[in-house]
Amino acid sequence: MVRSNRALTLPILLLLGFITFSCAPSHLMHPVLKTEDFSKDIAKLEEIIQKEVDISIATKVHLELALLYLDYKNPSPDYFKAFQELEIYASLSPTGKTDEVQNLLRLLREVKKLADENQELIKTVEQLKHLDINIEEKRRQVK
């Protein structure tokens, strides 16, 4: 019963995140991109962050990068990198404390927490599989 609740929690949190993001004000939006442009645009923004000396521009780029990682059109979303970029943005920008940014950060923290729990459950399942195999081998030896 507990596993089914956890299994439903992640999709519900992601749905809430997308709903929150879709209601975000225009200052959180980025230009519409073609699907094949995501990796190029992400690489371009990461390069800008490395070279940029103006902190205000770098701060905005961190937000853009986080939103690209999160974008529903992105064929390979990376919620952990989005979380990192959004945390950087929130720490550098006075507007990083807005409700929209804090809501996204909270959702991404939950996604990270659930992903960590999922990894633990996967390890447990693997251990149980090995245990089952060992028990089966011992049964065969007894017969």
Secondary structure, DSSP 8 states (H G I E B T S, - for coil): -HHHHHHHHHHHHHHHHHHHHHTS-GGG------GGGHHHHHHHHHHHHHH---HHHHHHHHHHHHHHHH-TT-SS--HHHHHHHHHHHHHH-GGGGSHHHHHHHHHHHHHHHHHHHHHHHHHHHHHHHHHHHHHHHHHHHH-
